[in-house]
Amino acid sequence: MVQGGVQEPRLPRQIEADARCGAIRSVLTARTRPLWENGSVAVPELALTASLAKALRAALARGQLQRGLEAAVASLAAERRGLLTPGDRVSRLCLVANDGAERFYRQVERCLTAHAPRLLGGLLDVDGATLGNVLYGRSSAVKLVLVDHKDAVSTVLRSLAPEA
């Protein structure tokens, strides 16, 4: 399926086999926008629901969540060097808070482009302080998290749609 002139990403096999796949795709395509005013990559706007927060905290507890742009870029680059053939499915998820500076969003866009199609981005409807509090339970600004394991990515994506 083509969206906005760009091929819609192939979701993980676990998600495509899930009964909620259609609902998950609907959430991912319902509201999209560029990360910054002149951006060329549209990302889904996502509500930080209790279900999504729980899935992100679970990924954090299992060590499957990277915090910050530098850590995400380094992790993705290291993984790319280790891949014999890059996959054509989403296997990593980059979520950003909605209060970053334009420069930050330009850097995130470059990262999303460099690691497409295996990296899917999303813009959360919360600021960095709220995201930090949700994940770490204290006042700690978090502008970006990378879900860096395919099973955790599937769990997070499932959290976007209600149970069938």
C-alpha positions in Angstrom: 0.0 0.0 0.0 1.3 3.4 -0.9 0.8 6.3 1.5 1.8 9.9 0.5 3.9 8.6 -2.3 5.9 6.4 0.0 5.6 2.6 0.3 3.9 1.7 3.6 6.2 -0.2 5.8 6.0 -4.0 6.1 5.2 -4.7 9.7 6.8 -7.5 11.7 5.5 -11.0 10.8 4.1 -11.3 14.4 1.9 -8.3 13.7 0.8 -9.3 10.2 -0.3 -12.6 11.7 -2.2 -10.9 14.6 -5.9 -10.4 14.4 -5.4 -6.8 15.3 -3.1 -6.0 12.3 -5.8 -3.9 10.6 -6.5 -1.9 13.7 -2.7 -1.4 14.3 -2.3 -0.2 10.7 -5.3 2.1 11.2 -3.7 3.7 14.2 -0.4 4.1 12.4 -2.0 5.8 9.4 -4.9 7.8 11.0 -2.8 10.9 11.8 0.6 11.4 10.2 2.8 14.4 9.9 6.3 15.4 9.2 8.5 15.7 12.2 9.4 19.3 11.4 8.0 22.0 9.2 10.0 21.2 6.0 10.4 17.5 6.8 10.0 14.9 4.1 9.2 11.8 6.3 5.7 11.6 7.7 5.4 9.7 11.0 2.3 8.6 12.9 1.1 10.8 15.8 0.5 8.5 18.7 -1.2 8.9 22.0 0.8 7.8 25.0 -2.0 5.5 26.4 -1.7 3.4 29.5 -1.2 0.3 27.3 1.6 1.9 25.3 3.3 3.2 28.5 3.1 -0.4 30.0 4.6 -1.9 26.8 7.5 0.7 26.8 8.2 0.1 30.5 8.3 -3.7 29.9 10.8 -3.2 27.0 12.9 -1.0 29.3 12.8 -3.6 32.1 14.0 -6.2 29.6 16.9 -4.0 28.3 15.2 -3.6 24.9 14.8 0.2 25.0 17.6 2.7 24.2 17.3 6.3 25.5 18.4 9.3 23.4 19.3 10.0 19.9 23.0 9.3 20.2 22.4 5.9 21.7 19.8 5.0 19.1 22.1 6.1 16.2 25.0 4.1 17.6 22.9 1.0 18.2 21.3 1.1 14.7 24.7 1.6 13.1 26.2 -1.3 14.9 23.3 -3.5 14.0 23.6 -2.4 10.3 27.3 -3.5 10.2 26.3 -6.9 11.5 23.5 -7.5 9.0 24.3 -9.7 6.0 21.2 -8.4 4.2 19.1 -5.6 5.6 15.5 -6.7 6.3 12.5 -5.2 4.5 10.3 -5.3 7.6 10.0 -3.0 10.5 12.1 -4.4 13.4 12.9 -1.3 15.3 10.7 1.5 16.6 11.8 5.1 17.3 9.4 7.2 19.3 10.0 10.9 20.0 8.4 13.4 22.4 6.6 16.4 20.9 8.7 19.2 22.4 12.0 18.8 20.5 13.8 21.5 18.6 13.7 21.5 14.8 17.4 20.5 14.7 16.6 17.4 16.8 13.8 16.4 14.5 16.0 16.9 11.4 18.5 14.5 13.0 15.8 12.0 13.8 14.5 12.3 10.2 18.0 11.5 8.9 18.1 8.5 11.2 14.7 7.2 10.0 15.7 7.7 6.4 19.1 6.0 6.8 17.6 2.9 8.5 14.4 2.5 6.5 12.6 0.3 6.1 13.5 -1.6 9.3 13.0 1.6 11.4 9.6 3.0 12.0 9.2 6.4 13.7 6.4 7.9 15.7 5.6 11.2 17.4 4.1 10.8 20.9 1.6 13.3 22.1 3.6 14.1 25.3 6.6 16.3 26.1 10.0 14.9 27.1 9.4 15.5 30.9 6.2 13.5 30.8 7.8 10.7 28.8 10.7 10.6 31.3 8.3 10.4 34.2 6.2 7.7 32.6 9.3 5.5 31.9 11.6 6.3 34.8 9.2 7.5 37.5 11.1 10.7 38.1 11.7 14.1 36.6 14.0 13.2 33.7 13.5 14.5 30.2 13.4 11.9 27.5 13.1 13.1 24.0 13.6 9.8 22.1 13.4 6.1 22.8 14.4 3.3 20.5 12.7 -0.1 20.9 15.6 -2.3 19.7 14.2 -5.8 19.7 11.7 -7.2 17.2 9.6 -9.0 19.9 9.4 -5.7 21.9 8.5 -3.8 18.8 5.6 -6.2 18.2 4.5 -5.8 21.8 4.6 -2.1 21.5 2.7 -2.1 18.2 0.0 -4.4 19.7 -0.4 -1.9 22.5 -1.6 0.7 20.0 -4.8 -1.2 19.2 -7.4 -2.5 21.7 -7.9 -6.3 22.2 -10.1 -7.8 19.5 
